[in-house]
Amino acid sequence: MTRRALALLAALPLLACPDKKQAPDGEPHAAAPVDAKTLKQETVSILITGAENGYLLPVTEGGTSRGGAAEVLGWWVAKEGHCPGPLLPNGDAPCRDASTIVASTGDNANGQAISSFFKGEPTAELMRQMGYAASALGNRELDWSRDQFVANRTRAGFPYLAANLAAKDDDGKALGLGHFRVLSRKGVTVAIIGLAARKATVTPMPGRMKGLEAVDETAALTEVLAEVKKANPHVIGVVSDGCLNDAPAILEKHADFGLTFFAGRRCDGPFPDSVGGTRLVYPGSRWSSYAKVAVTVTLSSTPVQVTSAVSTVEVVGGDGAPAAEPQAKALVDGWKKKLDDALGGTIGFTKAGLGQESKEMTQWLTTALKEQFQADVALLNRKGVRQALPPGPVTKASVYDLVPFDNQVVVVKLTGEALLTALGNTEARVAGVKPKGDGWVDAKGTAIDPKKTYSVATTDYLYLGGDGFALNKADPAPLETKTSWQAALIEWTAAKKSDEKRPLEGLLGAK
């Protein structure tokens, strides 16, 4: 086969059956033809998802259904030849001649209410049935508690990997994080290395990452690859909760890493399709798509030859779409019934819906907290809201879809000076005060007095230092309400009795 033909082979998506034999690599006319009887060539596929956020149920947008955990697994079985079911303890698939490996870039469980209300347990169960082999540690994995993370990891049956987080003590070791995992399919050995995001130690609730220290990614990869290569893998890949636009700076200086792929998040900056021989892979989010890295390995050549192709598959429902995998669907249906039993019933109505970053969304969330706890001010953070509120009936589950975090409401006493400092944080979303000129005024239009004391309803996440607020430094003894953010919002919304004639947005001053 010529060099040109080989280049075309590497560039084309491998859509055929993974077991299909392909021509061997080699220099033209450099050696006698390889005897077909002795040729050993295999293709395996690494299926990658990311930022699943517990979206076990399909989402319908513009009349099109996308995603769903059971639906994705149905696609994998029908289109990728994937073997469903939990992996064996050694990482092998539960059926013979399996040719797929499934991995995630992280942020698996916190998002859709069906997962977040039950603290990630449903997602752990589904990922086990889907046959995941590993996940990078996402910055939302510890949104509930350390013990809950360990329980979910055990339930899921696969390791969380973060080669760039070093365990400094027993607290760090207790989370049981790994650095890499080596798996084998059809005689092809694949090593998967995991990286946490650079902000991993500061994004979760303060204290959740106790005992872990962030390490520079390049240094971490250099060290872990020395261990990985002892296993002589045919393929080495990275799954990362970090931004793909940061990857070129790492890879351009280290062709010696020998990575086949580097999968991660899409952030603000652009990124190329590849750096040297390493493919950069964005798998999408919320199980609405997945990436497929198909690698063909000529095991009979010396050295072993490896070619790869990357494709992205959108998981769309409708006529001709594969059926949801039955066992996964049964799991989802069971958890959906539990959710309906716990959070059923309508608490309001919105005709137009509320945008995720809209003024009305901010007003709804902050006003509810301010009035529920009779505070002077309510203070929340922008990133606390994870999606828009769709038009139609508002349910308790709607609230958990919007606000999936396990945060309690606290009421703190802040001097005007400390309040003004908090209001200067770009993440701040507030009720009870508003900007005027170069300063801030209260609800009566009076300028905030630096020496006056104000009561502020907020969440324990912000109180303990989340997003840089650190309100605990201003008030070491707040009122702990023992009320979740969601419960406060649900109670306030239900009391307003919004309906089709008096929609929620009308009560918030929407035009």
ABEGO torsion letter per residue (X at the ends): XBAAAAAAAAABBBABBAABBBBBBEBBGABBBBBAAABBBBBBBBBBBBGAGGBABBBBBGGBBBEEAAAAAAAAAAAAGBBBEBBBAAGBBABBGBABBBBBAEGAABGBAAAAAAGGAAAAAAAAAAGBABBBBBAAAAABBAAAAAAAAAAAGBBBBBAABBBABAAAAAAGBBABBBBBBGGBBBBBBBBBBAAAAAABBBGAABGBBBBBAAAAAAAAAAAAAAAGBABBBBBBABBAAAAAAAAAABAAAGBABBBBBBBABBBBABBEABBBBBAEBGGABBBBBBBBBBAABOBBBBBBBBBBBBBBBEBGBBBBBAAAAAAAAAAAAAAAAAABEBAEBBAAEBBAABAAAAAAAAAAAAAAAGBABBBBBAAABABBBBBEBBBAAAAAAABABBBBBBBBBBBAAAAAAAAABAABBBBGBBBBEABBBBAAGBBBBAABBBBBBBBAAAAAGBGGAGAAAABABBBBAGBBAAAAAAAAAAAAGBBAABBAAAAAGBX
